[in-house]
Amino acid sequence: MSESTALRVADLPQNTPTAFEITPGKEELAALAAELGVNALRKVRFTGEVKAMGKRDWQLTGALGATVVQDCVVTLEPVTTRIEEKVSLIYAAHFETPEGTEVEMPEDDSIEPLGSHIDPAAVMAEALALHIPPYPRKDGAELGEAVYAEDGVAPMRDEDTKPFAGLAALRGQLKDED
């Protein structure tokens, strides 16, 4: 986000946690909302601390709160969602980046390589991106069935794509005949 939120690792105290609180202003919220592809962000607050773990590693823990306004995937009306998430990352000095053409994702995605700075605002933006609902839906909104076919052709319906439902119907008919 901004350079002013980045904490220089060399300046962090080893014995006491460094607290942070980020509450972006209107302009920052508008820019972040545009970057995340949502209509609006409101009441965004990220608080926490960065503390030493051992001699060279660091841990960031925090609480993220945000209100997100998005378009409903069915009605296109605005949908408001409240996000309340705990965030925890470990910045490891001896982080090995896998090399090669095919790389497996590590099981623990909360470990990051330690650089010269730890930026709580960047962590906040990433956590928001990960927790925004991908398909927001207004309460009670349901996607209806669209049926298309050329004139004179029987349209294919959702039920036609479920072969086991057809088999179950045939099985029911066979039992009725017995």
Backbone torsions as a table, in degrees:
resi	resn	phi	psi	omega
1	MET	NA	-88.2	-179.1
2	SER	-123.9	153.0	-179.6
3	GLU	-62.3	-28.6	-175.7
4	SER	-67.3	-19.4	179.9
5	THR	-91.6	-14.5	-179.0
6	ALA	-71.6	132.4	179.1
7	LEU	-101.7	125.4	179.3
8	ARG	-76.8	121.4	-175.1
9	VAL	-57.9	-40.4	-178.7
10	ALA	-62.5	-23.3	-178.8
11	ASP	-94.1	-6.4	-177.7
12	LEU	-75.9	136.5	178.2
13	PRO	-71.0	139.3	-177.3
14	GLN	-76.0	-29.8	-171.5
15	ASN	-97.3	-19.5	-178.1
16	THR	-129.6	143.5	178.2
17	PRO	-66.6	151.0	175.3
18	THR	-105.8	114.7	-178.0
19	ALA	-82.4	153.0	174.5
20	PHE	-143.1	154.2	173.5
21	GLU	-144.7	124.1	-179.2
22	ILE	-121.0	121.7	174.2
23	THR	-131.4	92.8	-175.9
24	PRO	-61.0	147.0	176.4
25	GLY	-79.6	179.7	-176.3
26	LYS	-58.0	-45.1	-178.4
27	GLU	-65.1	-42.7	178.5
28	GLU	-64.7	-40.0	178.8
29	LEU	-64.6	-41.3	179.4
30	ALA	-64.1	-42.4	178.8
31	ALA	-65.6	-41.9	179.6
32	LEU	-67.5	-39.5	177.7
33	ALA	-62.0	-42.5	178.4
34	ALA	-64.6	-41.3	179.7
35	GLU	-64.2	-37.1	-178.1
36	LEU	-87.0	-8.5	177.7
37	GLY	74.7	34.4	176.6
38	VAL	-117.0	162.5	-178.3
39	ASN	-67.3	-44.8	-176.8
40	ALA	-160.0	156.0	171.5
41	LEU	-124.3	135.9	178.3
42	ARG	-136.9	158.0	174.9
43	LYS	48.9	47.7	179.2
44	VAL	-88.8	128.7	-179.9
45	ARG	-147.9	130.8	178.4
46	PHE	-130.5	114.4	-179.7
47	THR	-123.1	152.0	178.0
48	GLY	170.3	-156.2	-178.8
49	GLU	-151.6	158.0	173.7
50	VAL	-118.6	127.6	-179.6
51	LYS	-138.4	156.6	-179.6
52	ALA	-71.4	143.6	172.8
53	MET	-124.9	102.7	-175.4
54	GLY	74.9	-152.6	-175.4
55	LYS	-87.9	-28.6	-172.4
56	ARG	-128.0	-13.1	-176.9
57	ASP	-98.0	159.2	-178.5
58	TRP	-134.2	152.1	177.9
59	GLN	-126.6	133.1	173.4
60	LEU	-109.6	125.3	173.1
61	THR	-125.6	144.9	-178.3
62	GLY	-163.9	171.3	176.8
63	ALA	-123.5	126.5	-179.4
64	LEU	-108.6	130.5	173.8
65	GLY	-129.8	134.5	-179.6
66	ALA	-159.7	149.4	172.1
67	THR	-110.7	126.4	-176.2
68	VAL	-115.7	134.4	175.2
69	VAL	-113.8	122.4	-179.9
70	GLN	-133.2	168.0	174.4
71	ASP	-82.6	137.0	174.2
72	CYS	-63.8	136.1	-178.6
73	VAL	-71.4	-14.1	-179.5
74	VAL	-101.1	-52.3	-173.1
75	THR	-99.6	-13.4	-175.1
76	LEU	65.8	12.1	174.5
77	GLU	-81.4	155.0	179.6
78	PRO	-64.4	137.5	176.3
79	VAL	-122.3	129.7	179.7
80	THR	-104.8	129.3	-179.6
81	THR	-126.8	136.8	175.2
82	ARG	-99.6	130.0	179.1
83	ILE	-111.8	126.4	174.3
84	GLU	-132.0	109.0	-175.5
85	GLU	-136.0	145.8	170.9
86	LYS	-91.0	140.8	-178.6
87	VAL	-125.5	135.1	177.8
88	SER	-145.0	123.8	178.3
89	LEU	-132.1	145.2	174.4
90	ILE	-114.2	129.3	177.0
91	TYR	-101.9	109.4	-174.4
92	ALA	-98.7	131.4	178.6
93	ALA	-68.7	-34.2	-178.5
94	HIS	-105.8	56.4	178.5
95	PHE	-88.3	125.2	179.6
96	GLU	-101.4	121.6	178.0
97	THR	-84.4	121.9	179.4
98	PRO	-62.9	143.3	180.0
99	GLU	-120.7	156.6	178.0
100	GLY	128.5	174.4	-178.7
101	THR	-78.7	-31.9	176.7
102	GLU	-120.9	122.7	-176.1
103	VAL	-128.3	133.9	175.9
104	GLU	-83.7	145.9	176.4
105	MET	-73.7	137.9	177.2
106	PRO	-67.9	150.1	179.9
107	GLU	-64.3	-40.9	-178.0
108	ASP	-94.5	104.1	-178.4
109	ASP	-90.7	10.4	178.8
110	SER	-95.5	5.6	178.7
111	ILE	-105.0	127.8	-178.6
112	GLU	-121.7	154.6	174.2
113	PRO	-71.5	141.1	179.2
114	LEU	-82.0	123.6	175.7
115	GLY	-107.7	-158.6	-179.8
116	SER	-80.8	-19.5	-179.0
117	HIS	-134.2	153.0	170.4
118	ILE	-118.9	122.7	-174.2
119	ASP	-113.5	101.2	179.3
120	PRO	-58.6	-32.1	179.9
121	ALA	-67.5	-38.1	177.0
122	ALA	-66.9	-38.7	176.9
123	VAL	-63.9	-41.4	178.6
124	MET	-60.7	-46.6	-178.8
125	ALA	-63.4	-40.5	179.4
126	GLU	-67.6	-42.6	178.9
127	ALA	-63.4	-39.8	176.2
128	LEU	-61.0	-47.4	-179.2
129	ALA	-58.9	-37.4	-178.3
130	LEU	-75.0	-25.2	-173.7
131	HIS	-107.8	-0.1	175.4
132	ILE	-71.6	131.6	-179.7
133	PRO	-59.3	129.4	-178.4
134	PRO	-72.3	-29.6	-179.1
135	TYR	-133.0	75.2	-178.4
136	PRO	-65.8	140.4	-177.6
137	ARG	-135.5	130.5	176.8
138	LYS	-66.2	143.7	179.4
139	ASP	-53.2	128.5	177.6
140	GLY	83.4	-6.1	-179.6
141	ALA	-77.2	126.8	178.9
142	GLU	-126.2	144.0	178.5
143	LEU	-82.7	118.4	-179.9
144	GLY	-75.3	177.3	179.6
145	GLU	-96.0	127.0	175.9
146	ALA	-98.1	129.2	-177.9
147	VAL	-121.1	121.6	-179.5
148	TYR	-128.8	138.1	175.0
149	ALA	-164.8	155.3	176.2
150	GLU	-71.6	159.8	177.9
151	ASP	-58.4	135.2	177.6
152	GLY	84.0	-1.9	179.7
153	VAL	-111.1	133.7	177.9
154	ALA	-70.7	126.1	-178.5
155	PRO	-70.4	147.4	175.9
156	MET	-84.9	130.0	-179.1
157	ARG	-106.9	168.8	178.8
158	ASP	-56.1	-38.7	-178.7
159	GLU	-62.6	-30.2	-178.9
160	ASP	-68.8	-20.1	-178.8
161	THR	-90.5	2.3	-179.1
162	LYS	-111.1	89.9	-174.0
163	PRO	-65.0	-32.0	-178.4
164	PHE	-71.5	-27.8	175.8
165	ALA	-65.9	-38.7	177.5
166	GLY	-66.0	-40.1	177.8
167	LEU	-65.4	-39.3	178.5
168	ALA	-63.6	-38.1	178.2
169	ALA	-65.7	-41.7	177.5
170	LEU	-63.9	-41.2	178.2
171	ARG	-61.1	-41.5	177.4
172	GLY	-62.4	-40.0	178.4
173	GLN	-65.4	-40.5	179.5
174	LEU	-64.6	-40.0	177.9
175	LYS	-65.6	-36.7	179.0
176	ASP	-65.9	-33.3	-179.0
177	GLU	-73.5	-27.7	-179.4
178	ASP	-71.4	NA	NA
